[in-house]
Amino acid sequence: MRYSTHYDTGDAKRGDGINEDSLSMTVFEDGHREGHGIGSERGTDEPTPSPTRSVGVFVLADGAGGHDAGDVASYLATTGIAERLAPVAIRAARGRPERFDIDIDDVVLPEESTAVSLRSAITDAVVETHRDILRYVGSAGTRSYTTAVAGICLDGRLHLGWVGDSRTYVVNEATERIARLTKDHALVQRWAEAGEIDELESQVHPRGNEITRALGGAGGGDAGTATVEVDTRTVDLYAEDTVLVTSDGLVDAQTDAPALYRHYVDSGKSEAAAERIRDKAVTDENLRDVVLSADSLPAAGETFIEMANERGGKDNLSVLLFGDDALPETPAEDSLPVRDIDPSRRPLDRDTALLSDE
């Protein structure tokens, strides 16, 4: 498995000296017989040929609530979820010895994992970590919350779970397409789906920072029984795919969104104002083009950091990219499954703020 991680405070917050994002990537390389792993050090871009088998677990979190709160929440999210999911992923890999043409009596193997059981494990890990953060909130007497997106990559399938507006995309080199795999838990997402605002308004709306779901919060109640709703899904992955996981500091990088919104609305939503928004925003098409044109995953990650800061660097940002050349090739376009969760959506804007009613 190839992967690369990148972090930046963002130019607009450079003076604060802290990045409240957090990112975790765990890779388990399972090699046997004639298989030989080439290596998957952080930031390397070397292939690992079959029959070496790669299992990956990732978590990305974007904390909020102040330096001493959002920073802790995102740390607890990435470490807590990863700690709970890594054994699940390794156990799932061990339950498939046929990958190496091994025949073992089931009595010594764990029960075979399914997409349903892996998604359930992700949900459980996220909920338990939500409770960890609430325990911290209760002891520290603070308000602390974070987004979280987590995944298990196993045998050509990506099992995802998320809360908030941190995102996962997949870019396919064979078809030159990008698909968004997650949907934001955000106020403007609700309005856009209801047809109350259009696509461009959602990108620069003044309330675009308000997420409707998060881990943690203000405390109160019993942390041991608290829960949070986790959206989950499973998608197929191919050798030509690059998965991009990012906090909103990349797609919401522009600092002049309120002015763009006012100009767009005051102009009667003119085409000139619309084009101005398109020029300023980081679009899904921008993300696709960077991945497809980069010489390596580290190069793509560095370009994303530069792009975000050129657009204003409004917020902290974290970026993870990974792919696996040992996976099956992309099928013909007419048999390629639809993976985009909502093809009409474009990036949102603003610093993160949690609505009080969820």
N, C-alpha and C positions, 0 to 999 in steps of 0.2 A: 504494500500500500504506500502510495506517495502522499505526503501531506506537508503543509506549511502554515505557520501561525504568525500573525502580525498584530501589533498593538500600537496605539497612539493616543495621546491625551487630546489632540485636536487643537488647532491653532487658537481658536477662540477661548479655550480653557487652559492654555499653556501656563499661564501665571498661577493657576490653582495648584499645579504640581501633583495632581493625583488623577488616576484613571479608575473610575468606579466599575468598569467592565471587568469581567473575569472569564477565562477560557481554559478548558481542559480537553486534552486529546490523549486517549489510551489506545495503543495498538498491540495486539497479541498476534505474533507470527508463529504459525503452526506448520513446521516443515518436517517431512518424513521421506525415507527412501531416496529417490533421485532428486527430490525437491531441493532447491538451494535458495536461501533468502539473500538478496543483495543488500538489504539494510533499509531501515526506515527511520533514521535519525530525524529529529525535529528539523524541518526545513529542507531535507533532501528531496530530490526529485527523480529518484532512480526507480525503475520498475522492479517488481518482485514476481518472477515468472511462476506459473503453475508448474508442479502441484503444491508449492508453498501456499498456505491458506492464511489470509489476513482477516482478523476480526477487529473492528474499530468501535470505540465508544467515545462520543464527544459530548461536551456540555458547554454552552455559552450563556452568560448571564450579564445583564445590564442593570446595575444597581442604582437606586435613587433614595433620597431621604437625607442627604448631607454626607460629608466626607466620612464621618465616623459611623454612618449607618448604611448607606448604599454600598460602600466599599466592603463592609462586613457581610451584607446580605448576598452580594454576588459571589464572594469567596465561599460562603457556606453553601451556596447553590451548586457551584461547579465541583467543589470537593465532595460534598455530601451525595450528590446524584451520581457522580463518577464512582465513588466508593461502593455504592449500592448496585450499580449496573455492571461494573467490570466482571465480578464473579458470575453474573447471569450470562454475559456474553461468552465467557470462557467455557462455562458449563454447556452452553448451547453448541459450541464448536466441538467439544469432546463427545457429544452425543451423535456425531456424524462421522464415524470412522470409515464409512464407505468412500469418502472423498479420497482416501489413500488406498482404496482397494483392500481394506482390512475387514475381516469378518470376526466380530466379537459377540459372545453371548450377551443378550440384553441385561443379564443379571448384574453385570459390572458397569453398565452404562447408565447415565442419568436419563430421565424421561425426555423424549425428544421435544424440543421447543417448537412452538408454532408462532405464526405471526401474531395471533391473538395473545398468546402467553407472553411474548416479548413486549407487546404494547402495554399489556397489563403490568409488567414489571417496571416499565418506564413510568407509568402513572403512579404506581406505588412509591417509586423512588422520589418522584417530584413531590408527592403529598407528604411523605415523611420529612423531606428536606424543608418544605413549607413550615412544618411543625418545629423543626430545629430553629428556623429564623424567628418564629414567634416566641420561642423560649428565650432567645437572645433579646428580643424586643422587651419581654417582660422583665428580665433581669437588669437591662440597661436603662429602662425607662425612656425609650426613644421610639421614633417611627422609622422603620427600615423595611424596604421592599425591593424586589428585583424581578425582572423578566427571566425566563429560562427557556432554552430550546435544547433538547437532548436527543441523541440518536444512537442506535446500534446498527452497524453495517456488518452483515453476515450473509455469506453465500449468495451474493448478488442482489440482496434486498436491503433497503434502508428503512428501519422502523423508527418513527419519529414521535415525539411528544413535545408540546410547547404551551407556554403561558406568557401572554404579553405580546410585544411587537418586535422581538428579535426574530430574524428570518433565516430560512434555508432555501436555497435555489439549487437547480442542477442545470449545467450547461453541457449540451451534447455536441461534440465536434463533428460527428458524422452528418447531423441534420442542421447544424449551425443554429440551434434553437436554445432558448432559455425557458425554464419552467419554474415558477414559484411553488414551493412545496408546502408552505405554511401560510396561514391567514392571520393578519394582525387582530389582536383583541384590543380594539381602539374605538373611540367614539366616532371618529370620522369614517371608520370602516362600516359601522352601523348605518350612518347617514347615507353613505354612498350606496350600500346595498338596498336601502329603502328608496333610493332615487331622489333624496332630498338635496343632495349636492352632486355636482358632476365630478368627473375624474380629476380635472385640473384644480378645482377648489379643494379637493381632498388632499392634494399635494402641498398646498400652502395655507390651509385653513388655520386661523389663530388658535383653535382648540385642538390642533393636531397632535399636541403633546400628551393628551389625556388617554391613558390606557384603561381598560375596563377590567383587567384581571392581572394579578401579580402574586408572587410568593412573598409571604411576610405581611407587613402592614403596621397598624398602630397598636396591636396587642389587644388584650381583653379576652375574656372567655377562657376556655380550657384548650391550651395548646396541644394537649395530647390527643384530642379528638377533632381538632380543626381540619378542614379539608379545603381543597381548591380544585376547580374544574380544569382538567387537562385534555386538550385536543390531541388526538393521535391519528396516525395513518401509516401505511406501508406502501412503498413504491419500489419498482424494479430499477436496478442500476446496471450499467454496461461499461465495457472497457473504454469507450470514448467519452464517458461522462466525467465532469469535474463538479463536485459538490462544493457550493459556497455557503458558508454560515457566517452571518454578520449581525452585529448590533446596529441600531438605527443611526449610529454616528456616520455610517457610510451613505445610506440612502437619503438621510435627512441632513446633509452637510451644509446646505445654504443658510446663511445668516439673515437674509433679507426676505424671508417668506411672508411676514405680515404686510410689508409694503407691496409685494407681488400680488398678494390676495386682494388688497384694497384697489390696486390698479386694475386688476382683472374684473372685479365686480363693478367698479365705478365706470369702466369703459363699456359696460353692457356685455362683458365677456367677448370682447373683440378678438379677432384672429391675431392681431399684433400683440395683444397682451398675452394671449395663449402661447404664442411662439416665444415670448420672453420667459415665461415659466419653463417651457421645455428646454430652453438654452441654459437655464440656471440649475435645474433639478438634475439629480443623478437618477437616470431612468434604468429600467430593466435592460433596455437595449445597450446602454453604456456598460453595464455589468457584463453582458454577454460578449461585447466586442473586446473588452479587456482580457477576458479569459481566453478567447479564441486567438488573439493576436500575440499573447505573451509567449516567450520562449520556455518558461518554466513556471511552476506554481509560486516559488518565491518572487519571481519577477512580477507576476500578476498581483500578488499581495502588496508589494511595494507600490505598484501603480495605483492600487485602490487607496492607499494612504495618501499618496500625492494628490489624487483626484479629489478626495474629500477635503483636504486642506485648501486646494485651489478654489473650491466652491464656497469656502468660508470656514471649514473645520469647526462647525458649531458645537460638536459634542465629542466625548470620548468615543473611540471606535476600536473594535476588535474584529479580526477577519481570520477565518479558517478555510483552507481549501484542501480537498483531498480527492484522490481517485485511485482506481485499482486496475492496472492493465491486465491482470489475470482473469477478469470477469469476461463473460461472453460478449461477442461483438453486438453492436446495435442492430436490431432487426430492421427489415425493410420498413419504410415510413408508413405503409398502409397497415402494418401489423404492430407498429410501435404503440404501446399503451399511452393514453393521455395521462400526463403526470402533473400538469399545472392545476393547482387547486382553484385558481380564479384568473383566467387569462386576461381579463379586462382591467385588473388592478394595477396601479402604479404606486411609487413610493409616497409615504406620508412625511410630515414635517413636525418640528418642534422638539424641545427638551421633554423628557418623560415626566408625566405627573399622573398619579393614580386617582381615579374618580372615587369618591367616598361611598358611592352606593353599591360597590361590588368589592 
